[in-house]
């Protein structure tokens, strides 16, 4: 009797119904224009940081930074008032990096622009904050 039970168990384990097996379809994340744009800003800020540390100040405002006002957000979400306000402050802070007569140190002005990013991401999209903090000059 044990033999029959074991044989039945083994046979039943081999008969799997393939029609009920679900096929795994990965959810491919497509980045928004804004996410791609933010990556470009991150790279540019990283270059500026290296230049400031080595004594080579940035020499011209990256005009493509102005795309911050018209890049599409995820799922065509509308711009919030916070995002618009922080974007304006960020652009103003970046422009100060090219002021050659400012009494404020370049490091402080640069960190002010990065802190604006952190403040905005605190209210809008917190995910990249740890990476953004790495851009600060200590």
FIKOLZA-1660 file (N, C-alpha, C; in steps of 0.1 Angstrom, whole numbers, plus 5000, padded with zeros to 4 digits):
% residues 138
   i   px   py   pz ch aa at
   1 5008 4988 5000  A  X  N
   1 5000 5000 5000  A  X CA
   1 5009 5013 5000  A  X  C
   2 5020 5012 5008  A  X  N
   2 5029 5024 5008  A  X CA
   2 5034 5026 4994  A  X  C
   3 5038 5016 4987  A  X  N
   3 5044 5017 4974  A  X CA
   3 5034 5024 4965  A  X  C
   4 5021 5020 4965  A  X  N
   4 5011 5026 4957  A  X CA
   4 5010 5041 4960  A  X  C
   5 5010 5045 4973  A  X  N
   5 5008 5059 4977  A  X CA
   5 5020 5067 4972  A  X  C
   6 5032 5062 4974  A  X  N
   6 5044 5069 4969  A  X CA
   6 5044 5070 4954  A  X  C
   7 5041 5060 4947  A  X  N
   7 5040 5060 4932  A  X CA
   7 5030 5071 4928  A  X  C
   8 5018 5071 4934  A  X  N
   8 5008 5080 4930  A  X CA
   8 5013 5095 4933  A  X  C
   9 5020 5097 4944  A  X  N
   9 5025 5110 4948  A  X CA
   9 5035 5114 4937  A  X  C
  10 5044 5106 4933  A  X  N
  10 5055 5109 4924  A  X CA
  10 5048 5112 4910  A  X  C
  11 5039 5105 4906  A  X  N
  11 5032 5107 4893  A  X CA
  11 5025 5120 4893  A  X  C
  12 5018 5123 4904  A  X  N
  12 5010 5135 4905  A  X CA
  12 5019 5148 4905  A  X  C
  13 5031 5146 4910  A  X  N
  13 5041 5158 4910  A  X CA
  13 5046 5161 4897  A  X  C
  14 5047 5151 4888  A  X  N
  14 5052 5153 4875  A  X CA
  14 5042 5159 4865  A  X  C
  15 5029 5158 4868  A  X  N
  15 5019 5163 4859  A  X CA
  15 5016 5178 4863  A  X  C
  16 5023 5187 4858  A  X  N
  16 5020 5201 4861  A  X CA
  16 5012 5207 4850  A  X  C
  17 5003 5215 4853  A  X  N
  17 4994 5221 4843  A  X CA
  17 5001 5234 4838  A  X  C
  18 5007 5233 4826  A  X  N
  18 5015 5245 4821  A  X CA
  18 5005 5256 4817  A  X  C
  19 4993 5253 4815  A  X  N
  19 4984 5264 4811  A  X CA
  19 4981 5274 4822  A  X  C
  20 4983 5270 4835  A  X  N
  20 4981 5279 4846  A  X CA
  20 4994 5287 4850  A  X  C
  21 5005 5283 4844  A  X  N
  21 5017 5289 4848  A  X CA
  21 5017 5304 4842  A  X  C
  22 5020 5313 4850  A  X  N
  22 5021 5327 4846  A  X CA
  22 5035 5330 4840  A  X  C
  23 5035 5337 4829  A  X  N
  23 5048 5341 4823  A  X CA
  23 5052 5354 4830  A  X  C
  24 5065 5355 4834  A  X  N
  24 5070 5367 4840  A  X CA
  24 5072 5378 4829  A  X  C
  25 5066 5389 4831  A  X  N
  25 5068 5400 4822  A  X CA
  25 5074 5412 4830  A  X  C
  26 5086 5415 4828  A  X  N
  26 5092 5426 4836  A  X CA
  26 5086 5439 4833  A  X  C
  27 5084 5447 4844  A  X  N
  27 5079 5461 4843  A  X CA
  27 5090 5470 4839  A  X  C
  28 5091 5474 4827  A  X  N
  28 5103 5482 4822  A  X CA
  28 5099 5496 4826  A  X  C
  29 5108 5502 4834  A  X  N
  29 5106 5516 4838  A  X CA
  29 5112 5525 4827  A  X  C
  30 5104 5534 4823  A  X  N
  30 5108 5544 4813  A  X CA
  30 5110 5557 4820  A  X  C
  31 5122 5563 4820  A  X  N
  31 5124 5575 4827  A  X CA
  31 5118 5587 4820  A  X  C
  32 5113 5596 4828  A  X  N
  32 5107 5608 4822  A  X CA
  32 5118 5618 4817  A  X  C
  33 5114 5628 4809  A  X  N
  33 5123 5638 4804  A  X CA
  33 5130 5644 4816  A  X  C
  34 5122 5647 4827  A  X  N
  34 5128 5654 4838  A  X CA
  34 5138 5645 4845  A  X  C
  35 5136 5632 4846  A  X  N
  35 5145 5623 4853  A  X CA
  35 5158 5623 4845  A  X  C
  36 5157 5622 4832  A  X  N
  36 5169 5622 4823  A  X CA
  36 5177 5635 4824  A  X  C
  37 5169 5646 4824  A  X  N
  37 5175 5659 4826  A  X CA
  37 5182 5661 4839  A  X  C
  38 5176 5656 4850  A  X  N
  38 5182 5656 4863  A  X CA
  38 5196 5649 4863  A  X  C
  39 5196 5638 4856  A  X  N
  39 5209 5631 4855  A  X CA
  39 5220 5639 4848  A  X  C
  40 5216 5647 4838  A  X  N
  40 5225 5656 4831  A  X CA
  40 5230 5667 4841  A  X  C
  41 5220 5673 4849  A  X  N
  41 5224 5683 4859  A  X CA
  41 5233 5677 4869  A  X  C
  42 5231 5665 4873  A  X  N
  42 5239 5658 4883  A  X CA
  42 5254 5657 4878  A  X  C
  43 5255 5653 4865  A  X  N
  43 5268 5651 4859  A  X CA
  43 5275 5665 4858  A  X  C
  44 5268 5675 4854  A  X  N
  44 5274 5688 4853  A  X CA
  44 5278 5694 4866  A  X  C
  45 5270 5692 4877  A  X  N
  45 5273 5696 4890  A  X CA
  45 5286 5689 4895  A  X  C
  46 5287 5676 4892  A  X  N
  46 5298 5668 4896  A  X CA
  46 5311 5674 4890  A  X  C
  47 5310 5677 4877  A  X  N
  47 5322 5684 4870  A  X CA
  47 5325 5697 4877  A  X  C
  48 5315 5705 4880  A  X  N
  48 5317 5718 4886  A  X CA
  48 5324 5716 4900  A  X  C
  49 5319 5706 4907  A  X  N
  49 5325 5703 4921  A  X CA
  49 5340 5700 4919  A  X  C
  50 5343 5691 4910  A  X  N
  50 5357 5687 4908  A  X CA
  50 5366 5700 4904  A  X  C
  51 5360 5708 4895  A  X  N
  51 5367 5720 4891  A  X CA
  51 5370 5730 4903  A  X  C
  52 5359 5732 4911  A  X  N
  52 5360 5741 4922  A  X CA
  52 5371 5736 4932  A  X  C
  53 5371 5723 4935  A  X  N
  53 5380 5716 4944  A  X CA
  53 5395 5718 4939  A  X  C
  54 5397 5717 4926  A  X  N
  54 5410 5718 4920  A  X CA
  54 5414 5732 4916  A  X  C
  55 5405 5742 4919  A  X  N
  55 5409 5755 4917  A  X CA
  55 5405 5760 4903  A  X  C
  56 5397 5753 4895  A  X  N
  56 5393 5757 4882  A  X CA
  56 5378 5760 4883  A  X  C
  57 5375 5773 4884  A  X  N
  57 5360 5776 4885  A  X CA
  57 5353 5774 4872  A  X  C
  58 5340 5772 4873  A  X  N
  58 5332 5770 4861  A  X CA
  58 5333 5784 4853  A  X  C
  59 5333 5783 4840  A  X  N
  59 5335 5795 4832  A  X CA
  59 5322 5800 4824  A  X  C
  60 5312 5791 4823  A  X  N
  60 5300 5796 4816  A  X CA
  60 5288 5788 4821  A  X  C
  61 5277 5796 4822  A  X  N
  61 5264 5790 4827  A  X CA
  61 5260 5780 4816  A  X  C
  62 5256 5767 4821  A  X  N
  62 5251 5757 4811  A  X CA
  62 5237 5761 4808  A  X  C
  63 5235 5767 4796  A  X  N
  63 5221 5772 4792  A  X CA
  63 5211 5761 4792  A  X  C
  64 5215 5748 4790  A  X  N
  64 5205 5738 4790  A  X CA
  64 5198 5736 4803  A  X  C
  65 5204 5741 4814  A  X  N
  65 5198 5741 4827  A  X CA
  65 5184 5747 4827  A  X  C
  66 5182 5756 4818  A  X  N
  66 5169 5763 4817  A  X CA
  66 5158 5753 4813  A  X  C
  67 5161 5741 4808  A  X  N
  67 5151 5731 4805  A  X CA
  67 5144 5726 4817  A  X  C
  68 5149 5730 4829  A  X  N
  68 5142 5726 4841  A  X CA
  68 5128 5731 4842  A  X  C
  69 5125 5741 4834  A  X  N
  69 5112 5747 4834  A  X CA
  69 5102 5740 4824  A  X  C
  70 5107 5732 4815  A  X  N
  70 5098 5726 4805  A  X CA
  70 5100 5711 4802  A  X  C
  71 5108 5704 4810  A  X  N
  71 5110 5690 4809  A  X CA
  71 5097 5683 4814  A  X  C
  72 5093 5673 4807  A  X  N
  72 5081 5666 4811  A  X CA
  72 5083 5657 4824  A  X  C
  73 5074 5658 4833  A  X  N
  73 5075 5650 4845  A  X CA
  73 5069 5636 4843  A  X  C
  74 5072 5627 4852  A  X  N
  74 5066 5614 4851  A  X CA
  74 5051 5614 4850  A  X  C
  75 5046 5606 4841  A  X  N
  75 5032 5605 4838  A  X CA
  75 5025 5619 4835  A  X  C
  76 5033 5627 4828  A  X  N
  76 5028 5641 4825  A  X CA
  76 5022 5648 4836  A  X  C
  77 5027 5646 4848  A  X  N
  77 5023 5653 4860  A  X CA
  77 5026 5668 4858  A  X  C
  78 5016 5676 4863  A  X  N
  78 5019 5691 4862  A  X CA
  78 5029 5695 4872  A  X  C
  79 5036 5706 4868  A  X  N
  79 5046 5712 4877  A  X CA
  79 5038 5718 4890  A  X  C
  80 5044 5715 4901  A  X  N
  80 5038 5721 4913  A  X CA
  80 5044 5735 4915  A  X  C
  81 5037 5743 4924  A  X  N
  81 5043 5756 4927  A  X CA
  81 5057 5755 4934  A  X  C
  82 5058 5745 4942  A  X  N
  82 5071 5742 4949  A  X CA
  82 5082 5740 4938  A  X  C
  83 5079 5731 4929  A  X  N
  83 5089 5728 4919  A  X CA
  83 5093 5741 4911  A  X  C
  84 5083 5749 4907  A  X  N
  84 5086 5761 4899  A  X CA
  84 5095 5770 4908  A  X  C
  85 5091 5772 4920  A  X  N
  85 5098 5781 4929  A  X CA
  85 5113 5777 4931  A  X  C
  86 5114 5764 4935  A  X  N
  86 5128 5759 4937  A  X CA
  86 5136 5759 4924  A  X  C
  87 5130 5757 4913  A  X  N
  87 5137 5757 4900  A  X CA
  87 5143 5771 4898  A  X  C
  88 5135 5781 4901  A  X  N
  88 5139 5795 4899  A  X CA
  88 5151 5798 4908  A  X  C
  89 5149 5794 4921  A  X  N
  89 5160 5797 4931  A  X CA
  89 5173 5789 4926  A  X  C
  90 5171 5777 4922  A  X  N
  90 5183 5769 4918  A  X CA
  90 5190 5776 4906  A  X  C
  91 5183 5780 4896  A  X  N
  91 5189 5787 4885  A  X CA
  91 5196 5800 4889  A  X  C
  92 5190 5807 4898  A  X  N
  92 5196 5819 4903  A  X CA
  92 5209 5816 4911  A  X  C
  93 5209 5805 4919  A  X  N
  93 5221 5801 4926  A  X CA
  93 5232 5796 4917  A  X  C
  94 5228 5789 4907  A  X  N
  94 5238 5785 4897  A  X CA
  94 5245 5797 4890  A  X  C
  95 5237 5806 4887  A  X  N
  95 5242 5819 4880  A  X CA
  95 5252 5826 4889  A  X  C
  96 5251 5825 4902  A  X  N
  96 5260 5831 4911  A  X CA
  96 5274 5825 4910  A  X  C
  97 5275 5813 4905  A  X  N
  97 5288 5806 4904  A  X CA
  97 5297 5813 4893  A  X  C
  98 5291 5821 4885  A  X  N
  98 5298 5828 4874  A  X CA
  98 5301 5843 4877  A  X  C
  99 5298 5847 4889  A  X  N
  99 5300 5860 4894  A  X CA
  99 5314 5861 4899  A  X  C
 100 5323 5867 4892  A  X  N
 100 5337 5867 4895  A  X CA
 100 5341 5878 4906  A  X  C
 101 5331 5886 4910  A  X  N
 101 5334 5896 4920  A  X CA
 101 5326 5894 4933  A  X  C
 102 5320 5883 4934  A  X  N
 102 5312 5880 4946  A  X CA
 102 5321 5879 4958  A  X  C
 103 5317 5885 4970  A  X  N
 103 5324 5884 4982  A  X CA
 103 5322 5870 4988  A  X  C
 104 5312 5863 4984  A  X  N
 104 5309 5849 4989  A  X CA
 104 5318 5839 4982  A  X  C
 105 5324 5830 4990  A  X  N
 105 5333 5820 4984  A  X CA
 105 5325 5812 4974  A  X  C
 106 5333 5807 4964  A  X  N
 106 5327 5799 4953  A  X CA
 106 5322 5786 4959  A  X  C
 107 5329 5780 4969  A  X  N
 107 5324 5768 4975  A  X CA
 107 5311 5770 4982  A  X  C
 108 5309 5781 4989  A  X  N
 108 5296 5784 4995  A  X CA
 108 5285 5786 4985  A  X  C
 109 5288 5793 4974  A  X  N
 109 5278 5795 4964  A  X CA
 109 5274 5782 4957  A  X  C
 110 5284 5774 4955  A  X  N
 110 5281 5761 4949  A  X CA
 110 5273 5752 4958  A  X  C
 111 5277 5752 4971  A  X  N
 111 5269 5744 4981  A  X CA
 111 5255 5749 4982  A  X  C
 112 5253 5762 4981  A  X  N
 112 5239 5768 4981  A  X CA
 112 5231 5763 4970  A  X  C
 113 5237 5761 4958  A  X  N
 113 5229 5756 4947  A  X CA
 113 5225 5741 4949  A  X  C
 114 5234 5734 4955  A  X  N
 114 5232 5719 4957  A  X CA
 114 5221 5718 4969  A  X  C
 115 5222 5727 4979  A  X  N
 115 5212 5727 4990  A  X CA
 115 5199 5730 4985  A  X  C
 116 5198 5738 4974  A  X  N
 116 5185 5741 4968  A  X CA
 116 5179 5728 4962  A  X  C
 117 5188 5720 4956  A  X  N
 117 5183 5707 4950  A  X CA
 117 5178 5698 4961  A  X  C
 118 5185 5698 4972  A  X  N
 118 5181 5689 4983  A  X CA
 118 5167 5694 4989  A  X  C
 119 5166 5707 4990  A  X  N
 119 5153 5713 4996  A  X CA
 119 5142 5709 4986  A  X  C
 120 5144 5711 4973  A  X  N
 120 5133 5708 4964  A  X CA
 120 5130 5693 4964  A  X  C
 121 5140 5684 4964  A  X  N
 121 5137 5670 4965  A  X CA
 121 5131 5665 4978  A  X  C
 122 5133 5673 4988  A  X  N
 122 5126 5670 5001  A  X CA
 122 5111 5671 4999  A  X  C
 123 5106 5680 4991  A  X  N
 123 5092 5682 4990  A  X CA
 123 5086 5676 4977  A  X  C
 124 5095 5672 4967  A  X  N
 124 5090 5667 4955  A  X CA
 124 5093 5653 4952  A  X  C
 125 5105 5649 4953  A  X  N
 125 5109 5635 4950  A  X CA
 125 5121 5631 4958  A  X  C
 126 5119 5625 4969  A  X  N
 126 5130 5623 4979  A  X CA
 126 5141 5612 4974  A  X  C
 127 5138 5604 4965  A  X  N
 127 5147 5593 4961  A  X CA
 127 5161 5597 4960  A  X  C
 128 5165 5607 4952  A  X  N
 128 5179 5609 4949  A  X CA
 128 5186 5618 4959  A  X  C
 129 5180 5621 4971  A  X  N
 129 5187 5630 4980  A  X CA
 129 5200 5624 4985  A  X  C
 130 5202 5611 4988  A  X  N
 130 5215 5607 4992  A  X CA
 130 5226 5609 4981  A  X  C
 131 5222 5607 4969  A  X  N
 131 5232 5610 4958  A  X CA
 131 5235 5625 4957  A  X  C
 132 5225 5633 4958  A  X  N
 132 5227 5648 4957  A  X CA
 132 5236 5653 4968  A  X  C
 133 5234 5647 4980  A  X  N
 133 5243 5652 4991  A  X CA
 133 5257 5649 4989  A  X  C
 134 5260 5639 4980  A  X  N
 134 5274 5636 4977  A  X CA
 134 5280 5647 4968  A  X  C
 135 5272 5656 4962  A  X  N
 135 5277 5667 4954  A  X CA
 135 5282 5678 4963  A  X  C
 136 5278 5679 4976  A  X  N
 136 5283 5690 4984  A  X CA
 136 5298 5689 4986  A  X  C
 137 5304 5701 4987  A  X  N
 137 5318 5702 4990  A  X CA
 137 5320 5704 5005  A  X  C
 138 5328 5695 5011  A  X  N
 138 5329 5696 5025  A  X CA
 138 5341 5705 5029  A  X  C
% end
